[in-house]
Amino acid sequence: MFRHFFSSPHVQASRESRIFMDAASLDRVREHVGMLWVVYSHPSSTKGQRAHKYIEQAIASAAQAERLNPRLPRAIATNVEEAKPQLRAAFNIVMSADDGAARRGERVSPWLPRLLALASSPFELTLEVDSTVTVCSCHLHLLLTREVQANQFDLAVNFEAVPLLPPPTTTNSKRTPLSAYGRPPRRVSHISPHNFALLVRKGVGWANVLTLWLKQLKSFPDDQVALRSVMSGLEEHNFSVNKSVRVRVWRLKESFLGLKAADKRRPSWQMIWPRYSRPVEGEVQLIHSYDPRGLRMHNNICQVLNNLSSWRRMMIQSHSNREYRIHTSRAECLSVLIHCSCVLCVRASFVQYAPEKANPFFIGT
């Protein structure tokens, strides 16, 4: 039995937020799982100027999701009014993402509409994704349905490329070559969330995370930095809010694949090569932020990723003019990247994580 939708007393959705559904759409969203895209045009940001490009990307992303999972409901939240007739043909649900702040002359974070859209999601379990996400599996709907029934977490998210911790200061005669690079991250305070895909469940736990996230968004430049602050605060209190509400935070498996950059340098966030995935096992469910020019002889990124689904593998692009390659061993990775100055990232990615069981952020990985 699915739980009823939860309406948090702490998080109020925008008065402007509304859902357009006809009888056929309502019939298709009877299940309590669905995907959500958010495209917001903010007049004072460069992201707002690119909103129509993001609309096109979201439509293409939703079309791919529908091809592989035709019964999985798709929703979009946007304030690009002129695109809504087109969007209603591609999505089951079209929500308004306009909170009226721009019309009142208020300055708000460009990420605020994303959180308000999540607060207004019509699904009990929502998979919110960036417009550049490509769904790769026909089993995604089934996996989401199982997660609804399992009821094991309130929020699941992957994490960004992060530096390894400093190597141990004590002398160790049995140190392996990899140990010189330090330990992989094991705690929430060591990582930065990568919000290309968020899996959230309506309920008290998620409502408390959202309340804290909205508060932190007033102090930090973007949603990922703000969420990291929330995670660190929760960790300090054993993932409890007011000593009464237990918040269940999980890490998304690498089957929700996000390509990482060796570094992103400010102020322009220039990508530093290589681009790489973390090791993934089994079928990739979706991928974020790949460059089609790296496919060369192939035109299907999902086929490239899942041809070797029975192997533990990584996908690497050593430079912008190089082809994506799939590798199944550390030796293969090193041979491809031998002339790259950032081999460390890839070598470290093959370290076998042994997370602390007491840390709920890593349960289920």
N, C-alpha and C positions, 0 to 999 in steps of 0.2 A: 504494500500500500504506500503510495507516495504521500509525502507530507503536504499540508496546505501551503500556499505561497505565504511568505512572511513579509509583513510590512513593519519596518523598523520605526519605533517612535522617535529615534534619534536622528534619522536621515529622512528629510523631506524632499521628494522629487520636485523639480520645477513645476510651477503652475502651467507653464507653456507645454510641458511634456504631455503628449497624447499619442494614442495608437490608432491607426487606421486598419480595420479588418472587416472583410465581408464574411458571409457565411462559409464560403469555401475555405477562406484563410483560417477561420476559427476551427474548422474541422481538421485542418492540417497541423494545428499547434496544440492538439489535445495532450500530446506527450509533454512531459515536464522538462525536456531538454531542448536546447537550440543554440544556434550561433548568432553572434552579434557583431556588427561592424559599426564604427563611429567615424563620421566625417564632419568636421566642424570648420566653417569658414569664419575666421576671426579677422576683422578688418585691419588690426594693427600688427599682424604677424605675417611672416613669409609663408607659413603653413596655410593661412587663409587664402593667400593668393594662388596657391596650388590646389585648392579644394576640388576643382573640376577634374584635375588629373587623378586625385584620390577617389573621386566618384567613379571614374572609369575603371580604376584598379579594383575597387570594391565590387563592382558589377561583374567583372571577369572572375574575381575570387569566388563570389557567390555562385556563379554559373558552374564553375568547376566542382564546388561542393555539392550542388544539386545533381550534376551528372553522376557522381559516385555515391551520393547518399540522398536519393530523391525524396525520402520522407522526413529528412532532418529539417526542421523549421529554420528559416533564415530571417533575421531582423536587421534593420539599419536605423541608426539615429543620425540625423543631419539637420542643418539649418539652411541648406542650399535648396531653397523653395522651388526654383525652376527645374530642378532635377527630379522632383518627387514623382511626376507622372511616369518617367522612365524607370524610376526605382520600384514603383509598385508592380511593374512587370517582372522584375528580377527578384524581389523579396516578398515574403509572406506578410511581413509587418514593416511599416515605415513609421518611425517615431520622430517627433520634433526634438532637436538638440538645442533649441534656442531658449536660453534662460532669461532673456531680456536685458542682460547686463550691458551689452553693447549699446542698445537703444537708450539706456539711462546714462550712458557716458562713463560707466564704471570700468576699471581695469581689473580683469580677472585672469587667472592662469589659463593658457590655451588648452591645458589638460583637464580643466574643470568639467567641460561637457562630457568627457569620457566617463568620469566618475558618476555624474548625474545620470548618464545613460545606463550605467550598470545598476544604479539604484532603482531605475525604472524598468529594468528588464522584465519581460513577461514570463520568463522561464524560471523554474526552480533551480536548475543547473544551467549556467550560461557559459559558453565558450566564446569569449570576446577576443577578436583577432584584428591585427593590422590589415590594411587594405592590400598589402603586398603578400599576404599569406596564400599559399597554394595547397589545397587539400590533396593528399596523395592516396588515401585509402578508402575503400568502400566499407570498411569496418568501423569507421569513426562513430557513426550513429549508435551502433551496438555497444561500443565501449562507453560512450556517454550514458547510455541507458543503464548499463551495469553500475556505473558510478553513482547514479541517482539511488539505486536500490541499496548499494553498499553503505552510503552515508558515512564516509570516513574522513572528510576534510571540509573546511570552510573556504579555503583559498589555496590554489595550486599555481605556481609560477616557475618558470625557468630562470637562469641567472646569466648575467653578462660575463664577458671575459674579465677575469680578475687576476692580479698577480699572485703568485704563490707566496706563502708566508716565509719569513727569513729562515735560513737553515739553522739547525741547532748549534748553539755556541759550545757545547761540550764536545770533547774529542771522542770519536767513535771509530775504532779500528775496523769495524765491519761495515762501514758506510759504502753504499753502492753509488755509482755515478749519478743516478737520479736524485739521491738524497742531498746532493750539493745544492740543488735548486730549492730546497725547502719543502715543507709539507703542503699538500693541497688544502684548500679551505674546508673547514669542518663545522663552522658555526655561522649563524645568520649575520653576525656583525662582520664577517670576512667577505661577504659577497654583495653584489649589486643586482637587484632583480632585473630581468629582461622581459619587458611587458608586451612583447609581440603577440603573446597568447596568455590569457588569464582565464582560469577555470574557477568560477565562484558559485557558491551554493547559498541560496536565501536562507537566512536563519539568524539567530542571535550572534553567533560567532562572526559571520561576515558583516553584520550590521555594525558591530563594534570596530572591526578593522576599517570599514568605510568611514566611520565617524572620525577615527584617528587619522586616516589618510587625508580626508578633507581638511582637517586642522593643520597637518604638516604641509599641505600644498600651499598654504599661505606664506610659508617661510622658505621653501626650497624651489629651485628653478624648474624642475620637471617632475613628472609623476613617478619616475623610477627612483630618483633621489629621495623623494618624499616617502615612498613605500619602504625604502631601505631604512629610513629613520624610524618608521613605524615598527618594522621587524626587529630592529635593535632594541627598541623600547619594550616590545613584548618579550624578547628573550631575557631581558633583565628581570622581568616579573614572571618567569617560568610560563610564558604564553597564557597568562591569565589577565583579565581585566577586572579591576575592583575586587580581586580575590574570589570572584564568584563565577565569571564566565570564562570557560576554557576555549581558547582559539586554536583551531587545528589548521596548521599551515604545512603544506607539502610542496615538494619540488616536483615539477613536471619532468617526466622521463624525456630522454633525448629523442624519442620517437616524435616528439613535438620539436622539430629541428630548427634551430636558429643559427644561421651562419655568423661567426664571430670574426672580428678584425684583430690583428695582432695589437693594434692600438688605435685610438681615435684622438687626434691632437686638436686642441683648441687653438684659436677661436672658431675655426671653420669646421671642426669635427672631421678633419681630413682622415680618410681611411689609410691605415698603414698595413701593407701586405705582410703575410698572406691572409686570405679569408679561409676559414676552416670550420668544420663542425666538430663537436665532441664525438667520441666513439659512440656508436649507436648499434643496438642489437635488435633484430626483429624488423617488422614492417614499420616504415616511417609513415606517420599519420598525416603530417603536414610539414611544410618548409616555409621559412621566412627569409626574404631579402636575398634572393639569388639574382644573378645577372644572366639573362638568356644568351648573351654573346659568348658565355663560357661553355655553352653546350656543343658548339661546333657541329659535329656529325649527328648529334641527337637533337630532337626538339621536345623531348618529354623528360623534365627533371625528375619526375616521380619514378619513371622507368629506370633512369640512371641510378637512383638511390636504392630502389627495391629489387633490382636484379640479383643482388647478393644478400638478400634479407636474412639468410641463415648464418651469415658471417658477422663478426664484430668488425666494424669498418668506420672509416672517416672519409668525408669528402673535403677536398682541398683545392683551392685555386691559388697558385703561387703569385700571380700578378694579373693585372687587368686584361692583358692580351693573351692569357693562358687558358687552356681548357680545364674544366672541372675534372678531377680525377678521384676515383674511389680506391682506397687503400685498406688493406686488411692486416698490416703489420707495421711496427715501428720502423723497421729497416726500409720498407717501401717509402714511408713518409720522409725519412731522412735523405734518401736518394733523390727524391723530387725537389726537396727544399735545401739542398746542399749549398746553393749559392744565395740563399735567403738569409738575412741578418737576424731573423726572429725564429730560429729553429726551436728555441726554448719552449715556445707556446705549444707547439705540436708534440714535442717529446713529453712535456708535462701532461698533455691531455690523455696519454695512455697510462698514466698512473691509476692503479686500481683503488678507487675510493673505499674506505672502510669507515663510514660515518658512525658517530656515537649514537647508539640506539636511544639514548635519553633525549636527543634533540628532535623535536617533532618536525622540524623543517626537512629532515632527510628521510623520515619514515616513508616506506613505499617506493623508494627510488630503485 
